[in-house]
Amino acid sequence: MSPSPFAVTSPTDPASYSWEATDEGVAERFGIPVGQVLRFDLNTSPAPPSMLAGMLAAGRFETSLSEYPPGDYRHLVEAAAARYGVAVEEVVPGAGADEILDMCTKAFLPAGAAAVISTPTYAMYRVHAEQRGGRLIAVPRLPKADGWAMDVPAVRTAAREATLVWVCNPNNPTGRAEPEGAIERLLEGIAADAEADGRPAPAVVVDEAYSEFVKASVIPLRTRFPNLVAVRTASKAYAMAGLRVGFAVAAPATLARIALYRPPGSVGTISATVVARALRETADMEANVARVLAERPRLASALAEVGWDPQPTVTNFILLDLASAERSEAAALALMRRGLVPRTFGHGHPLAHCLRVTVRDPAENERLIEAAWEIAPTLPPVPVPVPATPEIAE
Ligand SMILES: Cc1ncc(COP(=O)(O)O)c(C=O)c1O
């Protein structure tokens, strides 16, 4: 196979990764009380569901907290299987979607093998590949005008030299879903190429962390495509990020390969009990999705008035186009001085001119809107596009 036409990185020292600043870290850095810090950068939901408080107060969990959690997480797995419409042999739980991504990388990316991502996308696919000594093939997404959709033919080509293909749908940080049928076309193309090449198809892991906001999933496709894995989480629509529960859903043989890498007891008993109930009784989750869908257009149109150009989104976060990296960096700093933490993208990132903000509750969003009005006039001016040099006729 000829070398990849896309950017390829080599493994780097895992010690170079750093995670988000804590609330305390932000408060100390900007000299503000920690209670004033609001996270607009983590795509979480502002209030934990009411059921959580009740269950914690009652203190009754599946097993005694002095014992380890049940090794098979039977009740949690049964609840997830019922929620996602699959058999219990098709679900593996983990400590958040992030642990599932780690398990998938261990299962499908041997050292030296290649993983495909569509950039920009969720940063952890790159981190896991690098930590495992994998090669990363980064396929750029289509331009903003095309909704940053995955370049299906290019991903399909790259997949011919890969053992793992990551798809994030809806995609973080762009907030868009792939066009109808795109993932299915990719799976069909990859299957056809694998057959033509006489080798096993690479695993296609579709991260559906935000799927409850669009009410769509690839899970029904798992019976046609045994190489497909769907990743789900209790962190976003279920508003339980602190409990750290996520799932892999796939056909039994594929799932069994992932399950080999499940660490013992990484999901605590409290988390397993509470999330099992939340998956069975979805009223809180549905109310949270309805809250986001009602609040999102209000926040977006207020920020549009400020001139921060919110991009269309189907998720609980909004990408704001501030027109230059200097403007987005200055806006981020000014927001953080007020305790409002947006997601930034470093210099060199294709979205360095953008900020990403979570749709929080109305009063919290109001703080963001008010701050944006204060900050907007202080930012560097929007760069004027340089007109193309006119052709000079000979
Ligand atoms: C696309 C995507 N996948 C996975 C995660 C991690 O989810 P979890 O909290 O379940 O580990 C996130 C969190 O931001 C995400 O955006």
PDBQT file of the ligand as one rigid body, heavy atoms in Angstrom, charges set to zero:
ROOT
HETATM    1  C1  LIG A 401     -17.173  12.935  21.792  1.00  0.00    +0.000 C 
HETATM    2  C2  LIG A 401     -16.912  12.605  23.217  1.00  0.00    +0.000 A 
HETATM    3  N1  LIG A 401     -16.656  11.342  23.559  1.00  0.00    +0.000 NA
HETATM    4  C3  LIG A 401     -16.426  10.995  24.826  1.00  0.00    +0.000 A 
HETATM    5  C4  LIG A 401     -16.421  11.942  25.830  1.00  0.00    +0.000 A 
HETATM    6  C5  LIG A 401     -16.109  11.514  27.236  1.00  0.00    +0.000 C 
HETATM    7  O1  LIG A 401     -17.275  11.109  27.845  1.00  0.00    +0.000 OA
HETATM    8  P1  LIG A 401     -17.259  10.434  29.281  1.00  0.00    +0.000 P 
HETATM    9  O2  LIG A 401     -17.537  11.500  30.261  1.00  0.00    +0.000 OA
HETATM   10  O3  LIG A 401     -18.366   9.438  29.205  1.00  0.00    +0.000 OA
HETATM   11  O4  LIG A 401     -15.933   9.799  29.473  1.00  0.00    +0.000 OA
HETATM   12  C6  LIG A 401     -16.678  13.267  25.537  1.00  0.00    +0.000 A 
HETATM   13  C7  LIG A 401     -16.654  14.302  26.600  1.00  0.00    +0.000 C 
HETATM   14  O5  LIG A 401     -16.570  15.480  26.381  1.00  0.00    +0.000 OA
HETATM   15  C8  LIG A 401     -16.928  13.614  24.191  1.00  0.00    +0.000 A 
HETATM   16  O6  LIG A 401     -17.164  14.878  23.831  1.00  0.00    +0.000 OA
ENDROOT
TORSDOF 0
